[in-house]
């Protein structure tokens, strides 16, 4: 398995052989033995390049994770129970900026042997393809048998606009008024596409409609503050702006009170995650305070 991973990352049998201090023929024989044992072809090989098969791609991703877990287990056995190692975290931008990043100084002080590798992105990633240990996501849990969840909280959705924009266009009295407002939308597919409101079927679902599509919630928040239109975001994301008077809630009498659930997602098949991941998840659950009333 280790030889197979090295071949993929070196992009050739000969380069992998040099790094492993083996002969190219020995490396080739090990790959052949692995394919025979599994009963599938992992690599398509020509004289010029290697290409993973679909089965080889899946086996490579799982192999990387297994080898990392072996290294972590050996480190813990040799050096005691102090969590150590790298944690790859993929987190959506708003939560990362407003909730995750403020916790990092204290976490790293508590666990100085851990290295955090954090990527902030609002697009949903595949943990195996991205080789992430933890992803922080919002919305309904994904139906994936290899993923485990740790709930971190929930936050009520709210429509907001800047005082300057609402002074210029006027405060809407009911959802049917939204036709004359610029409603900021996302440029990617979301699990909740429309803005729901309480009341008549005429305005029960309002799709974002405007001249600006954005790639993440933090940019949308800044666009709303700049007076470019109305936005519908989680309360935790804009609570400080509302308190500071930078944004005003809109149509709260028609707010259905739907909440955005927030989860930490990690790979697991019933077994405990590595200790470095476990202490990170425990720290998030203990220190993130997003109540249902937000």
C-alpha positions in Angstrom: 0.0 0.0 0.0 2.8 2.4 0.9 4.6 1.6 -2.3 1.4 2.1 -4.3 0.9 5.6 -2.8 4.5 6.5 -3.4 4.1 5.5 -7.1 1.1 7.7 -7.5 2.7 10.7 -5.7 5.9 10.3 -7.7 4.0 9.9 -10.9 6.3 7.1 -12.1 7.6 3.7 -11.1 11.3 4.7 -11.5 10.9 7.9 -9.4 9.1 6.0 -6.7 11.8 3.3 -6.8 14.5 5.9 -6.2 12.7 7.4 -3.2 12.0 4.0 -1.7 15.6 2.8 -2.4 14.2 -0.1 -4.5 14.6 -1.3 -8.1 11.9 -0.3 -10.6 11.3 -4.0 -11.2 10.7 -4.6 -7.5 8.2 -1.8 -7.4 6.4 -3.1 -10.5 6.2 -6.6 -9.0 4.6 -5.2 -5.8 2.0 -3.3 -7.7 1.2 -6.4 -9.8 0.9 -8.4 -6.6 -1.4 -5.8 -5.1 -3.6 -5.8 -8.2 -3.8 -9.6 -8.2 -4.7 -9.7 -4.5 -7.5 -7.1 -5.0 -8.7 -8.6 -8.3 -8.8 -5.2 -10.0 -6.5 -3.1 -12.1 -5.4 0.0 -10.2 -3.2 1.6 -12.8 -3.1 1.9 -16.6 0.6 2.0 -17.5 2.3 3.1 -20.6 6.0 3.9 -21.3 5.3 7.5 -20.7 2.8 7.9 -17.9 0.6 6.3 -15.3 -3.1 6.8 -15.0 -5.3 5.7 -12.1 -8.4 3.6 -12.9 -11.6 4.4 -11.1 -10.9 1.6 -8.6 -7.3 2.8 -8.2 -8.5 6.3 -7.4 -10.7 5.0 -4.6 -8.0 2.7 -3.2 -5.4 5.5 -3.3 -7.6 7.9 -1.2 -8.3 5.2 1.4 -4.7 4.1 1.4 -3.4 7.6 2.2 -5.8 7.9 5.1 -4.9 4.4 6.5 -1.2 5.1 6.3 -1.6 8.5 8.1 -3.6 6.7 10.8 -0.8 4.2 11.2 1.8 7.0 11.6 -0.5 8.7 14.1 -1.0 5.5 16.1 2.8 4.8 16.2 3.5 8.4 17.3 0.9 8.1 20.1 2.3 4.7 21.2 5.9 5.9 21.2 5.4 9.4 22.6 2.6 9.0 25.0 -1.0 10.3 24.7 -0.3 13.9 23.8 -2.3 14.6 20.6 -0.1 15.6 17.7 0.0 15.9 14.0 -1.8 17.8 11.2 -5.5 18.3 11.0 -6.9 19.3 7.6 -10.1 21.4 8.1 -12.5 22.5 5.4 -15.0 25.1 6.7 -17.4 27.5 5.0 -16.3 31.1 5.0 -18.8 32.7 7.4 -18.4 30.2 10.2 -14.7 30.1 9.7 -14.3 33.9 10.1 -16.8 34.5 12.8 -16.7 31.3 14.9 -13.7 29.1 14.1 -10.8 31.5 13.7 -11.3 33.3 17.1 -10.9 29.9 18.8 -7.6 28.9 17.3 -5.2 30.8 19.5 -6.5 29.1 22.7 -6.8 25.7 21.0 -3.2 25.8 19.7 -2.0 26.9 23.1 -3.7 23.9 24.6 -2.4 21.5 21.9 1.0 22.9 20.7 1.9 19.6 19.0 -1.1 19.9 16.6 -0.8 21.7 13.2 -4.0 23.0 11.7 -4.4 23.2 7.9 -7.5 25.3 7.3 -9.3 26.0 4.1 -12.3 28.4 4.0 -14.6 27.7 1.1 -18.4 27.7 0.7 -18.4 24.9 -1.9 -19.1 21.4 -0.5 -16.1 19.2 -0.8 -15.7 15.4 -0.7 -13.6 14.7 2.4 -11.9 11.7 0.8 -11.0 13.6 -2.4 -9.9 16.7 -0.5 -8.1 14.6 2.1 -9.7 16.7 4.8 -10.0 15.3 8.4 -13.0 17.6 9.3 -15.4 19.6 7.3 -17.8 22.2 8.9 -21.0 22.3 7.0 -24.5 23.8 7.2 -27.8 22.4 6.2 -29.3 18.9 6.4 -26.8 16.1 6.9 -25.5 14.3 3.8 -26.6 10.7 3.3 -23.2 9.1 3.3 -22.6 6.0 5.3 -18.8 6.7 5.8 -19.4 10.1 7.3 -19.9 10.9 11.0 -21.5 14.1 12.4 -21.0 16.2 15.5 -23.7 18.9 15.8 -22.3 22.3 16.8 -25.5 24.4 16.9 -28.1 26.1 14.8 -28.9 29.6 13.8 -32.1 31.3 12.7 -32.2 32.8 9.1 -32.8 36.5 8.7 -33.3 38.9 5.8 -31.2 42.0 6.2 -30.4 45.2 4.4 -28.2 48.3 5.1 -29.8 51.5 6.5 -28.6 53.4 3.4 -30.2 50.9 1.0 -33.5 50.7 2.9 -33.6 54.5 3.1 -33.2 54.7 -0.6 -35.6 52.0 -1.6 -37.9 52.0 1.4 -38.7 49.3 4.1 -40.8 46.5 2.6 -44.1 46.0 4.5 -44.8 42.5 3.2 -43.0 39.8 1.1 -45.0 40.7 -2.0 -43.1 44.0 -2.0 -39.8 42.3 -2.7 -40.3 42.5 -6.4 -38.7 46.0 -6.4 -35.7 45.0 -4.3 -32.3 43.7 -5.4 -32.1 40.3 -3.7 -28.6 39.0 -3.5 -28.1 35.4 -4.5 -25.4 32.7 -4.5 -23.6 31.6 -7.7 -23.8 27.9 -6.7 -26.5 25.5 -5.8 -27.8 25.5 -2.2 -30.0 23.1 -0.3 -32.5 25.9 0.3 -32.9 27.9 -3.0 -35.8 30.2 -2.1 -36.6 32.7 0.7 -39.5 31.2 2.7 -42.1 33.5 4.4 -45.1 32.9 6.5 -48.5 33.7 5.0 -50.1 33.7 1.6 -49.0 31.2 -1.1 -48.4 34.3 -3.2 -45.2 35.0 -1.3 -44.5 31.7 0.5 -41.3 31.2 -1.5 -39.4 34.1 -3.0 -36.4 33.3 -5.1 -33.4 35.6 -4.9 -33.5 37.9 -7.9 -31.0 40.6 -8.6 -28.0 41.7 -10.5 -25.4 40.2 -8.2 -24.4 36.6 -7.6 -21.8 35.8 -5.0 -19.5 32.8 -4.2 -19.6 32.9 -0.4 -21.7 34.2 2.5 -19.0 36.6 3.8 -18.8 38.4 0.5 -22.6 38.6 0.5 -22.6 40.1 4.0 -20.2 42.8 2.9 -22.3 43.5 -0.2 -25.4 43.9 1.9 -23.5 46.3 4.3 -22.3 48.3 1.2 -26.0 48.8 0.2 -26.1 46.6 -2.9 -29.3 44.8 -1.9 -31.0 42.5 0.6 -29.4 39.3 1.8 -30.7 36.2 3.6 -28.1 34.9 6.0 -27.8 33.0 9.3 -28.2 35.2 12.4 -24.8 34.3 13.8 -23.2 35.6 10.7 -24.8 39.1 10.9 -25.7 39.4 14.6 -22.7 41.8 15.3 -23.7 43.9 12.3 -27.3 44.2 13.5 -26.2 45.2 16.9 -23.8 47.8 15.4 -26.5 49.3 13.2 -24.7 48.3 10.0 -27.6 46.0 8.9 -31.3 46.0 9.7 -33.6 42.9 9.9 -36.4 43.0 7.3 -39.8 41.4 7.3 -39.3 39.7 10.7 -43.1 39.4 11.1 -43.1 37.0 8.2 -40.0 35.1 9.2 -40.8 31.4 9.4 -38.0 30.8 12.0 -36.2 28.2 9.9 -32.7 27.5 11.2 -29.4 26.6 9.6 -28.0 23.5 11.3 -24.2 23.5 11.7 -22.2 20.2 11.8 -18.7 19.1 12.0 -18.4 16.2 9.6 -15.6 13.6 9.7 -14.8 10.2 8.1 -15.6 7.2 10.3 -17.0 3.7 10.1 -17.9 3.2 13.7 -14.4 3.6 15.0 -12.9 6.5 17.0 -11.2 9.2 15.0 -7.5 9.8 15.7 -6.8 11.6 19.0 -5.8 14.8 17.2 -9.2 14.9 15.5 -11.1 13.9 18.6 -9.7 16.7 20.7 -10.4 19.2 18.0 -14.0 18.1 17.7 -14.4 18.1 21.5 -13.0 21.7 21.6 -15.4 22.9 19.0 -18.4 21.4 20.7 -17.4 22.9 24.1 -16.5 26.4 22.9 -18.8 27.2 20.1 -21.9 28.9 21.4 -24.5 29.3 18.7 -27.9 29.0 20.4 -31.2 28.3 18.7 -32.3 31.8 19.4 -29.6 33.4 17.2 
